[in-house]
Amino acid sequence: MNCEIAFLVNGGRAEHAKFVEQFKIRPPLLIDEDGAVGEAYGVYGVNHNDTKREDYKNYIAPAVYLIDAEGCVSCFWILSGPRGRPSPECLLGILSYAEHNNWKY
């Protein structure tokens, strides 16, 4: 499949360096220091009911976006807290489906 994986995180590069090293994160982290990218994708400052963070206004909600080779979002999930995340198998199935249907989901 012709796709790439990256993680969007808020904060600074220095604070995520330890996280990347500790958990051996291989996909690149896209650092969104001011929240502009998260805001453009509708995930910056989202407060879910199970979010215990006082600073949710500076929080990027977990989300999955499938973006095709032309840069169009073919499908996405904005996740509410730690539950409800699709499994890797589910994501691979959706990627396969999208690829076989010209990225129309």
Backbone atoms as SQL, in Angstrom:
CREATE TABLE atoms (id INTEGER PRIMARY KEY, chain TEXT, resi INTEGER, resn TEXT, atom TEXT, x REAL, y REAL, z REAL);
INSERT INTO atoms VALUES
  (1, 'A', 1, 'MET', 'N', 0.832, -1.178, 0.000),
  (2, 'A', 1, 'MET', 'CA', 0.000, 0.000, 0.000),
  (3, 'A', 1, 'MET', 'C', 0.876, 1.240, 0.000),
  (4, 'A', 2, 'ASN', 'N', 0.493, 2.200, -0.770),
  (5, 'A', 2, 'ASN', 'CA', 1.266, 3.427, -0.882),
  (6, 'A', 2, 'ASN', 'C', 0.764, 4.435, 0.145),
  (7, 'A', 3, 'CYS', 'N', 1.278, 4.343, 1.360),
  (8, 'A', 3, 'CYS', 'CA', 0.854, 5.272, 2.405),
  (9, 'A', 3, 'CYS', 'C', 1.995, 5.464, 3.391),
  (10, 'A', 4, 'GLU', 'N', 1.891, 6.512, 4.163),
  (11, 'A', 4, 'GLU', 'CA', 2.864, 6.791, 5.210),
  (12, 'A', 4, 'GLU', 'C', 2.128, 7.013, 6.510),
  (13, 'A', 5, 'ILE', 'N', 2.807, 6.750, 7.607),
  (14, 'A', 5, 'ILE', 'CA', 2.233, 6.925, 8.936),
  (15, 'A', 5, 'ILE', 'C', 3.032, 8.000, 9.656),
  (16, 'A', 6, 'ALA', 'N', 2.329, 8.884, 10.341),
  (17, 'A', 6, 'ALA', 'CA', 2.975, 9.903, 11.166),
  (18, 'A', 6, 'ALA', 'C', 2.061, 10.204, 12.340),
  (19, 'A', 7, 'PHE', 'N', 2.628, 10.703, 13.408),
  (20, 'A', 7, 'PHE', 'CA', 1.860, 11.082, 14.591),
  (21, 'A', 7, 'PHE', 'C', 1.909, 12.593, 14.751),
  (22, 'A', 8, 'LEU', 'N', 0.747, 13.209, 14.970),
  (23, 'A', 8, 'LEU', 'CA', 0.672, 14.638, 15.259),
  (24, 'A', 8, 'LEU', 'C', 0.623, 14.801, 16.770),
  (25, 'A', 9, 'VAL', 'N', 1.549, 15.567, 17.301),
  (26, 'A', 9, 'VAL', 'CA', 1.597, 15.796, 18.749),
  (27, 'A', 9, 'VAL', 'C', 1.771, 17.280, 19.008),
  (28, 'A', 10, 'ASN', 'N', 1.232, 17.739, 20.135),
  (29, 'A', 10, 'ASN', 'CA', 1.456, 19.139, 20.484),
  (30, 'A', 10, 'ASN', 'C', 2.575, 19.228, 21.501),
  (31, 'A', 11, 'GLY', 'N', 3.116, 20.418, 21.660),
  (32, 'A', 11, 'GLY', 'CA', 4.249, 20.608, 22.552),
  (33, 'A', 11, 'GLY', 'C', 5.512, 20.818, 21.746),
  (34, 'A', 12, 'GLY', 'N', 6.630, 20.719, 22.420),
  (35, 'A', 12, 'GLY', 'CA', 7.910, 20.959, 21.780),
  (36, 'A', 12, 'GLY', 'C', 8.659, 19.679, 21.472),
  (37, 'A', 13, 'ARG', 'N', 9.609, 19.784, 20.570),
  (38, 'A', 13, 'ARG', 'CA', 10.408, 18.629, 20.146),
  (39, 'A', 13, 'ARG', 'C', 11.173, 18.007, 21.316),
  (40, 'A', 14, 'ALA', 'N', 11.738, 18.831, 22.192),
  (41, 'A', 14, 'ALA', 'CA', 12.553, 18.319, 23.297),
  (42, 'A', 14, 'ALA', 'C', 11.742, 17.420, 24.229),
  (43, 'A', 15, 'GLU', 'N', 10.517, 17.814, 24.528),
  (44, 'A', 15, 'GLU', 'CA', 9.720, 17.008, 25.460),
  (45, 'A', 15, 'GLU', 'C', 9.291, 15.671, 24.864),
  (46, 'A', 16, 'HIS', 'N', 9.283, 15.542, 23.535),
  (47, 'A', 16, 'HIS', 'CA', 8.883, 14.282, 22.911),
  (48, 'A', 16, 'HIS', 'C', 10.069, 13.384, 22.588),
  (49, 'A', 17, 'ALA', 'N', 11.288, 13.915, 22.625),
  (50, 'A', 17, 'ALA', 'CA', 12.474, 13.121, 22.295),
  (51, 'A', 17, 'ALA', 'C', 12.609, 11.918, 23.221),
  (52, 'A', 18, 'LYS', 'N', 12.383, 12.109, 24.510),
  (53, 'A', 18, 'LYS', 'CA', 12.480, 11.014, 25.478),
  (54, 'A', 18, 'LYS', 'C', 11.405, 9.964, 25.210),
  (55, 'A', 19, 'PHE', 'N', 10.187, 10.403, 24.900),
  (56, 'A', 19, 'PHE', 'CA', 9.078, 9.500, 24.589),
  (57, 'A', 19, 'PHE', 'C', 9.412, 8.631, 23.374),
  (58, 'A', 20, 'VAL', 'N', 9.945, 9.254, 22.326),
  (59, 'A', 20, 'VAL', 'CA', 10.309, 8.536, 21.106),
  (60, 'A', 20, 'VAL', 'C', 11.373, 7.496, 21.402),
  (61, 'A', 21, 'GLU', 'N', 12.368, 7.886, 22.179),
  (62, 'A', 21, 'GLU', 'CA', 13.451, 6.962, 22.518),
  (63, 'A', 21, 'GLU', 'C', 12.954, 5.820, 23.405),
  (64, 'A', 22, 'GLN', 'N', 12.178, 6.142, 24.416),
  (65, 'A', 22, 'GLN', 'CA', 11.696, 5.141, 25.366),
  (66, 'A', 22, 'GLN', 'C', 10.832, 4.080, 24.690),
  (67, 'A', 23, 'PHE', 'N', 9.941, 4.496, 23.799),
  (68, 'A', 23, 'PHE', 'CA', 9.003, 3.559, 23.191),
  (69, 'A', 23, 'PHE', 'C', 9.396, 3.155, 21.773),
  (70, 'A', 24, 'LYS', 'N', 10.584, 3.566, 21.347),
  (71, 'A', 24, 'LYS', 'CA', 11.107, 3.194, 20.027),
  (72, 'A', 24, 'LYS', 'C', 10.104, 3.524, 18.917),
  (73, 'A', 25, 'ILE', 'N', 9.566, 4.744, 18.963),
  (74, 'A', 25, 'ILE', 'CA', 8.597, 5.188, 17.969),
  (75, 'A', 25, 'ILE', 'C', 9.311, 5.351, 16.633),
  (76, 'A', 26, 'ARG', 'N', 8.834, 4.672, 15.613),
  (77, 'A', 26, 'ARG', 'CA', 9.481, 4.740, 14.312),
  (78, 'A', 26, 'ARG', 'C', 8.841, 5.744, 13.367),
  (79, 'A', 27, 'PRO', 'N', 7.513, 5.829, 13.291),
  (80, 'A', 27, 'PRO', 'CA', 6.953, 6.859, 12.407),
  (81, 'A', 27, 'PRO', 'C', 7.323, 8.250, 12.913),
  (82, 'A', 28, 'PRO', 'N', 7.430, 9.207, 12.015),
  (83, 'A', 28, 'PRO', 'CA', 7.806, 10.551, 12.454),
  (84, 'A', 28, 'PRO', 'C', 6.719, 11.204, 13.300),
  (85, 'A', 29, 'LEU', 'N', 7.161, 12.036, 14.229),
  (86, 'A', 29, 'LEU', 'CA', 6.238, 12.863, 14.997),
  (87, 'A', 29, 'LEU', 'C', 6.150, 14.212, 14.302),
  (88, 'A', 30, 'LEU', 'N', 4.944, 14.647, 14.034),
  (89, 'A', 30, 'LEU', 'CA', 4.722, 15.969, 13.467),
  (90, 'A', 30, 'LEU', 'C', 4.434, 16.898, 14.633),
  (91, 'A', 31, 'ILE', 'N', 5.395, 17.740, 14.969),
  (92, 'A', 31, 'ILE', 'CA', 5.286, 18.615, 16.134),
  (93, 'A', 31, 'ILE', 'C', 4.420, 19.825, 15.773),
  (94, 'A', 32, 'ASP', 'N', 3.342, 20.003, 16.519),
  (95, 'A', 32, 'ASP', 'CA', 2.392, 21.097, 16.289),
  (96, 'A', 32, 'ASP', 'C', 2.422, 22.005, 17.515),
  (97, 'A', 33, 'GLU', 'N', 3.449, 22.844, 17.596),
  (98, 'A', 33, 'GLU', 'CA', 3.674, 23.645, 18.807),
  (99, 'A', 33, 'GLU', 'C', 2.553, 24.628, 19.100),
  (100, 'A', 34, 'ASP', 'N', 1.968, 25.224, 18.080),
  (101, 'A', 34, 'ASP', 'CA', 0.931, 26.230, 18.336),
  (102, 'A', 34, 'ASP', 'C', -0.492, 25.712, 18.118),
  (103, 'A', 35, 'GLY', 'N', -0.642, 24.439, 17.755),
  (104, 'A', 35, 'GLY', 'CA', -1.972, 23.855, 17.582),
  (105, 'A', 35, 'GLY', 'C', -2.637, 24.154, 16.252),
  (106, 'A', 36, 'ALA', 'N', -1.936, 24.806, 15.325),
  (107, 'A', 36, 'ALA', 'CA', -2.546, 25.201, 14.050),
  (108, 'A', 36, 'ALA', 'C', -2.971, 23.998, 13.207),
  (109, 'A', 37, 'VAL', 'N', -2.134, 22.968, 13.148),
  (110, 'A', 37, 'VAL', 'CA', -2.474, 21.784, 12.357),
  (111, 'A', 37, 'VAL', 'C', -3.627, 21.037, 13.021),
  (112, 'A', 38, 'GLY', 'N', -3.545, 20.852, 14.336),
  (113, 'A', 38, 'GLY', 'CA', -4.629, 20.193, 15.065),
  (114, 'A', 38, 'GLY', 'C', -5.949, 20.920, 14.910),
  (115, 'A', 39, 'GLU', 'N', -5.896, 22.238, 14.926),
  (116, 'A', 39, 'GLU', 'CA', -7.121, 23.028, 14.746),
  (117, 'A', 39, 'GLU', 'C', -7.678, 22.846, 13.337),
  (118, 'A', 40, 'ALA', 'N', -6.808, 22.821, 12.337),
  (119, 'A', 40, 'ALA', 'CA', -7.249, 22.639, 10.953),
  (120, 'A', 40, 'ALA', 'C', -7.929, 21.290, 10.750),
  (121, 'A', 41, 'TYR', 'N', -7.492, 20.272, 11.499),
  (122, 'A', 41, 'TYR', 'CA', -8.075, 18.940, 11.383),
  (123, 'A', 41, 'TYR', 'C', -9.150, 18.665, 12.429),
  (124, 'A', 42, 'GLY', 'N', -9.507, 19.667, 13.213),
  (125, 'A', 42, 'GLY', 'CA', -10.609, 19.521, 14.162),
  (126, 'A', 42, 'GLY', 'C', -10.298, 18.728, 15.410),
  (127, 'A', 43, 'VAL', 'N', -9.025, 18.655, 15.805),
  (128, 'A', 43, 'VAL', 'CA', -8.666, 17.850, 16.974),
  (129, 'A', 43, 'VAL', 'C', -7.959, 18.644, 18.075),
  (130, 'A', 44, 'TYR', 'N', -7.799, 19.947, 17.898),
  (131, 'A', 44, 'TYR', 'CA', -7.105, 20.760, 18.899),
  (132, 'A', 44, 'TYR', 'C', -8.118, 21.382, 19.848),
  (133, 'A', 45, 'GLY', 'N', -7.894, 21.221, 21.144),
  (134, 'A', 45, 'GLY', 'CA', -8.780, 21.803, 22.144),
  (135, 'A', 45, 'GLY', 'C', -10.090, 21.064, 22.307),
  (136, 'A', 46, 'VAL', 'N', -10.134, 19.800, 21.886),
  (137, 'A', 46, 'VAL', 'CA', -11.347, 18.994, 22.020),
  (138, 'A', 46, 'VAL', 'C', -11.409, 18.458, 23.438),
  (139, 'A', 47, 'ASN', 'N', -12.521, 18.645, 24.126),
  (140, 'A', 47, 'ASN', 'CA', -12.691, 18.132, 25.486),
  (141, 'A', 47, 'ASN', 'C', -13.707, 17.005, 25.458),
  (142, 'A', 48, 'HIS', 'N', -13.232, 15.793, 25.638),
  (143, 'A', 48, 'HIS', 'CA', -14.125, 14.644, 25.714),
  (144, 'A', 48, 'HIS', 'C', -14.545, 14.442, 27.158),
  (145, 'A', 49, 'ASN', 'N', -15.683, 13.825, 27.355),
  (146, 'A', 49, 'ASN', 'CA', -16.202, 13.617, 28.706),
  (147, 'A', 49, 'ASN', 'C', -15.223, 12.876, 29.605),
  (148, 'A', 50, 'ASP', 'N', -14.454, 11.952, 29.033),
  (149, 'A', 50, 'ASP', 'CA', -13.534, 11.182, 29.872),
  (150, 'A', 50, 'ASP', 'C', -12.137, 11.795, 29.919),
  (151, 'A', 51, 'THR', 'N', -11.979, 12.997, 29.392),
  (152, 'A', 51, 'THR', 'CA', -10.695, 13.682, 29.483),
  (153, 'A', 51, 'THR', 'C', -10.576, 14.305, 30.862),
  (154, 'A', 52, 'LYS', 'N', -9.578, 13.903, 31.604),
  (155, 'A', 52, 'LYS', 'CA', -9.378, 14.401, 32.965),
  (156, 'A', 52, 'LYS', 'C', -8.434, 15.597, 32.993),
  (157, 'A', 53, 'ARG', 'N', -7.945, 15.988, 31.848),
  (158, 'A', 53, 'ARG', 'CA', -6.953, 17.054, 31.785),
  (159, 'A', 53, 'ARG', 'C', -7.600, 18.409, 32.014),
  (160, 'A', 54, 'GLU', 'N', -7.017, 19.181, 32.909),
  (161, 'A', 54, 'GLU', 'CA', -7.474, 20.552, 33.139),
  (162, 'A', 54, 'GLU', 'C', -7.117, 21.437, 31.945),
  (163, 'A', 55, 'ASP', 'N', -6.022, 21.081, 31.258),
  (164, 'A', 55, 'ASP', 'CA', -5.526, 21.921, 30.166),
  (165, 'A', 55, 'ASP', 'C', -5.989, 21.425, 28.797),
  (166, 'A', 56, 'TYR', 'N', -7.222, 20.893, 28.730),
  (167, 'A', 56, 'TYR', 'CA', -7.683, 20.321, 27.469),
  (168, 'A', 56, 'TYR', 'C', -7.669, 21.331, 26.325),
  (169, 'A', 57, 'LYS', 'N', -7.699, 22.620, 26.628),
  (170, 'A', 57, 'LYS', 'CA', -7.683, 23.622, 25.564),
  (171, 'A', 57, 'LYS', 'C', -6.373, 23.577, 24.780),
  (172, 'A', 58, 'ASN', 'N', -5.327, 23.017, 25.367),
  (173, 'A', 58, 'ASN', 'CA', -4.036, 22.866, 24.694),
  (174, 'A', 58, 'ASN', 'C', -3.783, 21.415, 24.303),
  (175, 'A', 59, 'TYR', 'N', -4.829, 20.637, 24.198),
  (176, 'A', 59, 'TYR', 'CA', -4.743, 19.196, 24.009),
  (177, 'A', 59, 'TYR', 'C', -5.133, 18.831, 22.581),
  (178, 'A', 60, 'ILE', 'N', -4.368, 17.957, 21.945),
  (179, 'A', 60, 'ILE', 'CA', -4.732, 17.411, 20.641),
  (180, 'A', 60, 'ILE', 'C', -5.347, 16.039, 20.888),
  (181, 'A', 61, 'ALA', 'N', -6.610, 15.882, 20.519),
  (182, 'A', 61, 'ALA', 'CA', -7.310, 14.611, 20.708),
  (183, 'A', 61, 'ALA', 'C', -6.708, 13.551, 19.793),
  (184, 'A', 62, 'PRO', 'N', -6.647, 12.296, 20.262),
  (185, 'A', 62, 'PRO', 'CA', -6.171, 11.223, 19.394),
  (186, 'A', 62, 'PRO', 'C', -7.094, 11.098, 18.179),
  (187, 'A', 63, 'ALA', 'N', -6.512, 10.924, 17.020),
  (188, 'A', 63, 'ALA', 'CA', -7.299, 10.793, 15.798),
  (189, 'A', 63, 'ALA', 'C', -6.516, 9.991, 14.770),
  (190, 'A', 64, 'VAL', 'N', -7.232, 9.398, 13.844),
  (191, 'A', 64, 'VAL', 'CA', -6.632, 8.664, 12.735),
  (192, 'A', 64, 'VAL', 'C', -7.198, 9.256, 11.452),
  (193, 'A', 65, 'TYR', 'N', -6.326, 9.650, 10.541),
  (194, 'A', 65, 'TYR', 'CA', -6.730, 10.160, 9.235),
  (195, 'A', 65, 'TYR', 'C', -6.070, 9.309, 8.165),
  (196, 'A', 66, 'LEU', 'N', -6.835, 8.885, 7.167),
  (197, 'A', 66, 'LEU', 'CA', -6.275, 8.220, 6.001),
  (198, 'A', 66, 'LEU', 'C', -6.276, 9.247, 4.875),
  (199, 'A', 67, 'ILE', 'N', -5.078, 9.605, 4.425),
  (200, 'A', 67, 'ILE', 'CA', -4.907, 10.650, 3.419),
  (201, 'A', 67, 'ILE', 'C', -4.317, 10.011, 2.167),
  (202, 'A', 68, 'ASP', 'N', -4.984, 10.201, 1.035),
  (203, 'A', 68, 'ASP', 'CA', -4.545, 9.553, -0.198),
  (204, 'A', 68, 'ASP', 'C', -3.336, 10.259, -0.813),
  (205, 'A', 69, 'ALA', 'N', -2.859, 9.716, -1.926),
  (206, 'A', 69, 'ALA', 'CA', -1.652, 10.234, -2.573),
  (207, 'A', 69, 'ALA', 'C', -1.814, 11.672, -3.063),
  (208, 'A', 70, 'GLU', 'N', -3.047, 12.113, -3.307),
  (209, 'A', 70, 'GLU', 'CA', -3.299, 13.492, -3.742),
  (210, 'A', 70, 'GLU', 'C', -3.487, 14.440, -2.564),
  (211, 'A', 71, 'GLY', 'N', -3.407, 13.926, -1.343),
  (212, 'A', 71, 'GLY', 'CA', -3.550, 14.766, -0.159),
  (213, 'A', 71, 'GLY', 'C', -4.975, 14.931, 0.327),
  (214, 'A', 72, 'CYS', 'N', -5.906, 14.137, -0.199),
  (215, 'A', 72, 'CYS', 'CA', -7.309, 14.218, 0.225),
  (216, 'A', 72, 'CYS', 'C', -7.561, 13.240, 1.373),
  (217, 'A', 73, 'VAL', 'N', -8.324, 13.669, 2.368),
  (218, 'A', 73, 'VAL', 'CA', -8.692, 12.792, 3.478),
  (219, 'A', 73, 'VAL', 'C', -9.766, 11.837, 2.980),
  (220, 'A', 74, 'SER', 'N', -9.464, 10.531, 2.997),
  (221, 'A', 74, 'SER', 'CA', -10.442, 9.556, 2.521),
  (222, 'A', 74, 'SER', 'C', -11.361, 9.095, 3.643),
  (223, 'A', 75, 'CYS', 'N', -10.874, 9.043, 4.865),
  (224, 'A', 75, 'CYS', 'CA', -11.717, 8.762, 6.023),
  (225, 'A', 75, 'CYS', 'C', -10.932, 9.113, 7.281),
  (226, 'A', 76, 'PHE', 'N', -11.652, 9.249, 8.392),
  (227, 'A', 76, 'PHE', 'CA', -10.978, 9.600, 9.636),
  (228, 'A', 76, 'PHE', 'C', -11.808, 9.199, 10.837),
  (229, 'A', 77, 'TRP', 'N', -11.134, 9.095, 11.980),
  (230, 'A', 77, 'TRP', 'CA', -11.762, 8.917, 13.282),
  (231, 'A', 77, 'TRP', 'C', -11.164, 9.961, 14.214),
  (232, 'A', 78, 'ILE', 'N', -11.991, 10.645, 14.959),
  (233, 'A', 78, 'ILE', 'CA', -11.515, 11.447, 16.082),
  (234, 'A', 78, 'ILE', 'C', -11.913, 10.653, 17.307),
  (235, 'A', 79, 'LEU', 'N', -10.935, 10.251, 18.070),
  (236, 'A', 79, 'LEU', 'CA', -11.149, 9.289, 19.142),
  (237, 'A', 79, 'LEU', 'C', -11.433, 9.981, 20.458),
  (238, 'A', 80, 'SER', 'N', -12.352, 9.427, 21.199),
  (239, 'A', 80, 'SER', 'CA', -12.695, 10.015, 22.496),
  (240, 'A', 80, 'SER', 'C', -11.982, 9.249, 23.596),
  (241, 'A', 81, 'GLY', 'N', -10.870, 9.771, 24.010),
  (242, 'A', 81, 'GLY', 'CA', -10.119, 9.152, 25.088),
  (243, 'A', 81, 'GLY', 'C', -9.447, 7.866, 24.660),
  (244, 'A', 82, 'PRO', 'N', -9.062, 7.040, 25.625),
  (245, 'A', 82, 'PRO', 'CA', -8.286, 5.845, 25.316),
  (246, 'A', 82, 'PRO', 'C', -9.108, 4.703, 24.734),
  (247, 'A', 83, 'ARG', 'N', -10.436, 4.809, 24.759),
  (248, 'A', 83, 'ARG', 'CA', -11.270, 3.734, 24.227),
  (249, 'A', 83, 'ARG', 'C', -11.725, 4.074, 22.811),
  (250, 'A', 84, 'GLY', 'N', -12.082, 3.058, 22.079),
  (251, 'A', 84, 'GLY', 'CA', -12.632, 3.288, 20.755),
  (252, 'A', 84, 'GLY', 'C', -11.616, 3.439, 19.645),
  (253, 'A', 85, 'ARG', 'N', -10.376, 3.111, 19.913),
  (254, 'A', 85, 'ARG', 'CA', -9.354, 3.218, 18.871),
  (255, 'A', 85, 'ARG', 'C', -9.413, 1.986, 17.976),
  (256, 'A', 86, 'PRO', 'N', -9.311, 2.190, 16.669),
  (257, 'A', 86, 'PRO', 'CA', -9.335, 1.035, 15.770),
  (258, 'A', 86, 'PRO', 'C', -8.062, 0.211, 15.919),
  (259, 'A', 87, 'SER', 'N', -8.198, -1.090, 15.753),
  (260, 'A', 87, 'SER', 'CA', -7.037, -1.980, 15.829),
  (261, 'A', 87, 'SER', 'C', -6.198, -1.816, 14.561),
  (262, 'A', 88, 'PRO', 'N', -4.927, -2.235, 14.618),
  (263, 'A', 88, 'PRO', 'CA', -4.109, -2.194, 13.400),
  (264, 'A', 88, 'PRO', 'C', -4.739, -2.993, 12.258),
  (265, 'A', 89, 'GLU', 'N', -5.371, -4.120, 12.585),
  (266, 'A', 89, 'GLU', 'CA', -6.017, -4.938, 11.561),
  (267, 'A', 89, 'GLU', 'C', -7.157, -4.175, 10.894),
  (268, 'A', 90, 'CYS', 'N', -7.918, -3.442, 11.698),
  (269, 'A', 90, 'CYS', 'CA', -9.013, -2.633, 11.168),
  (270, 'A', 90, 'CYS', 'C', -8.476, -1.569, 10.219),
  (271, 'A', 91, 'LEU', 'N', -7.415, -0.884, 10.623),
  (272, 'A', 91, 'LEU', 'CA', -6.824, 0.152, 9.768),
  (273, 'A', 91, 'LEU', 'C', -6.299, -0.436, 8.462),
  (274, 'A', 92, 'LEU', 'N', -5.650, -1.598, 8.538),
  (275, 'A', 92, 'LEU', 'CA', -5.149, -2.235, 7.319),
  (276, 'A', 92, 'LEU', 'C', -6.296, -2.627, 6.400),
  (277, 'A', 93, 'GLY', 'N', -7.396, -3.107, 6.982),
  (278, 'A', 93, 'GLY', 'CA', -8.570, -3.454, 6.183),
  (279, 'A', 93, 'GLY', 'C', -9.145, -2.238, 5.480),
  (280, 'A', 94, 'ILE', 'N', -9.221, -1.133, 6.180),
  (281, 'A', 94, 'ILE', 'CA', -9.750, 0.091, 5.578),
  (282, 'A', 94, 'ILE', 'C', -8.802, 0.621, 4.508),
  (283, 'A', 95, 'LEU', 'N', -7.501, 0.558, 4.762),
  (284, 'A', 95, 'LEU', 'CA', -6.527, 0.966, 3.739),
  (285, 'A', 95, 'LEU', 'C', -6.680, 0.124, 2.477),
  (286, 'A', 96, 'SER', 'N', -6.827, -1.183, 2.657),
  (287, 'A', 96, 'SER', 'CA', -6.990, -2.084, 1.519),
  (288, 'A', 96, 'SER', 'C', -8.267, -1.757, 0.751),
  (289, 'A', 97, 'TYR', 'N', -9.361, -1.567, 1.485),
  (290, 'A', 97, 'TYR', 'CA', -10.634, -1.218, 0.860),
  (291, 'A', 97, 'TYR', 'C', -10.505, 0.097, 0.092),
  (292, 'A', 98, 'ALA', 'N', -9.923, 1.105, 0.743),
  (293, 'A', 98, 'ALA', 'CA', -9.791, 2.421, 0.122),
  (294, 'A', 98, 'ALA', 'C', -8.937, 2.348, -1.141),
  (295, 'A', 99, 'GLU', 'N', -7.846, 1.600, -1.060),
  (296, 'A', 99, 'GLU', 'CA', -6.953, 1.484, -2.212),
  (297, 'A', 99, 'GLU', 'C', -7.661, 0.827, -3.396),
  (298, 'A', 100, 'HIS', 'N', -8.469, -0.194, -3.127),
  (299, 'A', 100, 'HIS', 'CA', -9.180, -0.901, -4.194),
  (300, 'A', 100, 'HIS', 'C', -10.392, -0.130, -4.708),
  (301, 'A', 101, 'ASN', 'N', -10.782, 0.920, -4.035),
  (302, 'A', 101, 'ASN', 'CA', -11.941, 1.719, -4.445),
  (303, 'A', 101, 'ASN', 'C', -11.548, 3.166, -4.733),
  (304, 'A', 102, 'ASN', 'N', -10.337, 3.336, -5.254),
  (305, 'A', 102, 'ASN', 'CA', -9.825, 4.663, -5.620),
  (306, 'A', 102, 'ASN', 'C', -9.901, 5.659, -4.477),
  (307, 'A', 103, 'TRP', 'N', -9.656, 5.194, -3.272),
  (308, 'A', 103, 'TRP', 'CA', -9.608, 6.024, -2.070),
  (309, 'A', 103, 'TRP', 'C', -10.939, 6.697, -1.757),
  (310, 'A', 104, 'LYS', 'N', -12.024, 6.095, -2.186),
  (311, 'A', 104, 'LYS', 'CA', -13.353, 6.594, -1.826),
  (312, 'A', 104, 'LYS', 'C', -13.912, 5.665, -0.763),
  (313, 'A', 105, 'TYR', 'N', -14.202, 6.202, 0.393),
  (314, 'A', 105, 'TYR', 'CA', -14.682, 5.380, 1.510),
  (315, 'A', 105, 'TYR', 'C', -16.104, 5.743, 1.827);
